[in-house]
Amino acid sequence: MVDKNNYYTTRNQQTDEKIELLLLDLPTFCMEFIYGTSNNTTALTRLNYVYDLRIFFNYLSQIKKVEIENMKVSILDELTSFDIERFLNYLSSYKFNGKQLSCDERGKARKLSTIRALCRYFFSKDMIKSNIPAKVPTPKIHEKEIIRLEGDEVERLLDYAESDDAFSGRKNAYHNKLKVRDFAILSLFLGTGIRISELVGLNVEDFDFVNLSFVVTRKGGNRTILYFNEEVRDALCNWLDYRYDLKEIDKNEPAMFISMKNQRISTRAVQVLVKEYTKEVTPLKKITPHKLRSTFGTDLYRQTGDIYAVADFLGHKDVNTTRKHYAAISQDSRRESAGIVQLRKNQNVDNNN
């Protein structure tokens, strides 16, 4: 039997290896920070720390005229509020590794949070005398309009995904080979609101089709049981029937969703397939897997009016995260959460004929 946690263990190992490599571009004291925070952060969080710090210390080497490899932890004591504010302004348009880049408000806020975490760590260890970044205000984040599928767009998307002529030429041949899989992926996103990282990590044995439930690994590594309706069940079962008929797949491959290479599908591949289908149905909207998650959250809130139920289903630790996205939606009715999000309105009619 395949270990359920094998995928996540392997992924974390790969992330840690990437961190080790990227640490070579940072001052040596950053390694202590990364290792010192390993017990209360995820591997992905630490990887993002490293990405942010590479940009920060590259900037710092320019304004302080010090090579990165020669920097000591004492350089953090030389920071002023103005240095940090200049860095945040610099992020609006900057060059890194020969590429022209820019950060929006959220990107700036994340990098400031990383610098704060770094200085807070060494300040708590009495290795620096002050924590200047803590005094710098977080950039104000202007909330963007929440983009999601509305009205009959969900129904049209699913109809399009299972059609025989969604695309043209070789692209349509590829579509017809894996449309059962793609339809199942879209149905699972729209019917449960899971994150893309949760979807690509799913194994076949994570599903219980008797109780219409499955286990996902949330942010931070917590495993949670979620439920799906009969429409999603049918889509998943159709995919599994197709999957088991593919002789090329290794019998020991545990992944629920696989790629053309007959191995676990990647995050990038899922992003591309969502983009390819949705741009044909709603070309004016840039729909991503996260937008499909928002679509589910919106539908669930409209049906229940219960922001706490939506927060729990989506795995939000802070209900305010949920509220800012969905609280403006008027309450249509209060119903039980299980099985209320119907993907295709005519499905029940068809089944009764």
N, C-alpha and C positions, 0 to 999 in steps of 0.2 A: 504494500500500500504506500502511496506517495505521501510524504509528510506535508501537511497543509501549510506549514510555515516555511517550507523549503524555498519557495519563490522569494519571499520577503527577506530571508536570510541571505540568499544569493544577491539580491538587489542591494541590500545594505552593504555587503562586502564590496560590491562593485563601486558603490558610492564612496565608501571609505578609501578605496584605492585611488579614486579620482581626487579626493581631498588631499591625500598624501602627496600626489604629484603636483597639485596646485600650490601646496604650502611652500614649495621650492621658490615660488615667486614672491613670497612674503618675508617680512622680518622674522628672525628665528623665534622671537618671543610669542608670535602668533600661534605657534604649535602648542604651547602651554595652554593658551586660551581655548583652542579647539578641543584638546584632550580634557581640559578641566571642566568643560561644559557637556561632555559626552554622556554623563549620567542623567541629565535632565533636558536633553534635546534629542531630536531625531537626526538621523544621518543626513536627511534632505535639508534640515535647518542648518546644520553645520556646513553643508556644501554651499548653501546660499550665503552664509557668513563669509566663506572664503572668496566667493565671487565678488561680494561687495567690498571686502577688504583689499582685494587686488586693485580695484579702481581707486579706492581711497589712498592707499599708500603710493600708488603711481602718481596721483595728484600731489601728495605730500612731498614726494621726492623732488617735484618740480619747484614748489614754492619754498622749501627748506634747503634746497640744493644739497641734498644728502642722498647717496645711493641707498637703495632699499636694503641691500645685504649688510650695510653698515649701521642701520638703525638699531638703537637700543630702546628698551621699554620707556626710558626717561623722555623720549621724544613726545610721549603722550602728555607729559607735564608741561611741555612747551606750547601745547595747543591753546588757542584763544577762541572765544566765541566767534570772533570775526573770521578766524580760519575755517571754522565749521560752516558758517553762513556763506563764505566764499565758495566752499566746496559744493554746497547745495545749489548755488547759482551756476557753478561750473557744470553741473550735471544736466543743465538745460540743453547743452550742446557741447560735446567733448569727443576727443579721439582716444581710442584704446586699441592696442594691437593693430594699428593701421586702419581701423574702421571708425566712421563717423557715427556717433550714437547720441541718444538723448533719453532723459528720464522724465516721466510725468510726475504728478504730485505723489502718487502712491509709491513710485520707484524711489523718489527722494526720501520719503518717510521711512521706507524699509532700510535704506542705507544709513540713515541717521540712527535708526533703531539698532543696527549692527554695531555702529561706532559706540553707541551708548553701552551696549552689552560688553564690548571689549574693554572699555574704560572702567565700567562698573566692576568687572571681574578683577582687574589689577588693583583698583582702588580698595576693594574688599580684602585683598591680599597684602595691603599696605606697601605695594610696590610703586605706586604713584601717589602724589599728595592731594590731587583733586580730580574731580570728574566733571570737566568743563562741558562735554556734550549734553549732560543732563540738564544744563541751564538753557540750552538752545531750543526754542519752541518747535514743535513738529509742524511741518508745512501743512497749511489748511487744505484739506481734500474736498474738492467740490464734487458732489455726487453726480454721477452720470446717469442719464436715462437708462433704465433697465430694459435691455432688448430681449425679447422672448417671442416665441411663436404664439399667435393669437387666432381666435376664431377657428376657421376650418383649416388653418395652415398645418396643424398636426396631422389631421386626417389626410390632407393632400400629400404631405411628406411620406407618410407610410404607404399610401397607394402608389406613389411614384417609386419608392424603394423596392416594392415587390412586383413592379411591372416588368414586362419582357423587353421593352424598348426604351429604357430610361436614357440611354446614351446612343452614340453612333459608332460604327466601325469596331475596331479592336477593343475600345473602351467598353462597349456594350457586351462583348464576349466575356471580358473580365467580370463585368457586373453580373451577368447571368450565372457565372460559375459560383459566385459568392454572395448573391443577393439574399439567400436564406440567412446567412450569417449577418449581413449588414442590417437586414430587417430586424433580427433578434437584438442586435446591439442598440439600434435606434429605439426599439420598444422598451428595452431595459432602462435606457436613459430616461425616456419620457414617462415610464410607468413607475419608476422608483426614485429618480432624482439623484442617483449615486454619482460620485466624482469619477473622472476619467481614470485616475490612479487606482481607484477601487475596482473599476471594471476590468482593466487589463490584468489585475492581479487575481481575478476569480479563477478557481479550479472547478472542474466538473463536480467533484464531490462536495463542494460547498452548497449545492442545491438540494432542497427537499421538495419534490414536486407533489407529495401527498399533502403537506401542510402549506404549500405555496410560500415557501420561505427560503432564504439563503443567508450565508454569513459573509460579511464584508470586513475588511481590516481598515478601520478609520485612521485619521491622522493621529500620530502618537502610538500606533500599534494596537489600539483597542479593537477587539473583535465583537461585532454587533450583528444580531439577527434582524433582517428586514423582510418585508412581505411584498408579494406582487399579486396582481389579479390574474384572472383566467386568460385574458388576451396576451399578457406577457408570457404566461406559462405555455400557451400554444406556440408562440413564436420561438421560445427557447427549445421546446421539445422538437419542433420541426428542424431546428438547427442541429440538435444532437443526433437526430436520425440521419441527417445528411453527413454530419461529422464522422459518425461511426462507419459510414459506407466508404469513406476516403481511405483507401488502402495505404496511401503514402504516409499517413500519420503514425508515428511511433506509438505503440500501445501504452508506453509508460509516460507519454506526454499528458500532464495533468491539466493544462490550461483549458479553460472553457472556450475561449475564443482564440483562433489560430490565424496565422497569416498565410500568404501564398507559399511561403517557405516551409509550411507545416510545423511552425513553432509558435510560441506565444506571441500574440499580436502586440505591436508596440504602441506607445502613447501617440507617437507621430502618425502612425497608420490610421488610428481611430480619428484623430483630428482631421486628416485629409478626407476620409470617407464621409464624415459629417459635413464638411465644407462642400464636397462635390454634390451631395444630394440636396442640401438645403439651398444652395445658390440657384438650383434649377427651379425650386418651388417658391422661394422668396428672395429674389436677386437683390433687393434693396436693403436687406438685413444681412449683417455679418454674423451668422449663427455658428457658435462653437459648442463643444460638449457642455461647457458651463452654462451656456444659454439654454440648452435643453434641460439642464438641472433647474434653472430659474423658471422654465415653463412648467415643470412638474410642481415646484413650490407654489407658483401662482395658482395653478388649478386646485391644489390641495387646500390652499388658504381660502379660495373662493367657495369651496364646498363645505369646509368645516368652520371657517371663521376663527379657528383656534391657532394662534401664533405659536403657542408652546408645542402643539402637536407637530406643526411644520418644522420647528427648530429641532425637535427630537428626531424626526424622520430624516432630516437633512444632515444631522450630526453636528449642528452648531452648538458649541459650548456656551456661547453667550446669546441669549434670545434677542439682544439688541442688533446683532448681526442679521438676524432674520427679519426683525421688525422694520429696519430701514429699507429692505427690499420689498416687503409685502404688506406692510401695515396700511398703505394708502389704498389698497384694493378693498372695495366695498364688500361687506359680508352678504353672501347670497343665501346661505342656509347653514345650519349646524347638523352635521350627520356623522356617522361613524367613519373613522379614517380608513378602515380596511376596505380595499376594493372599490373605492369610489371614483378614482380617476379613470375615466373611460377614454381610450385612445381613439377608437373609431365608433362613431355613434350608431352606425348601421350594423355593427357586428352581431348584436343580439338578434336583430331582425333576420339577418341572413341565417343564423344558426337555427332559428325556429322554422325556417321554410324547408 
